[in-house]
Amino acid sequence: MSSSVQQSSSSSNQRTQYSYNRYTTVQRGDSVYRIAARNGMSAQELARLNNVSVNTPLRPGQQIRVR
């Protein structure tokens, strides 16, 4: 009985982990700094999440991870 509870809890944690990632679409004029500020995070954190530099130019329509 307890093993089924553990399995249920484990799969619940996996779903939570997957739904935690959030993305946004880059708009014209957006930068790493602007998107970071809009999402309450530092430009360095946003750059790290996306494996880019804080100075990397972004393209409109590009999907970028914000959490």
Order of alpha helices (4+ residues) and beta strands (2+ residues): alpha-beta-alpha-alpha-beta
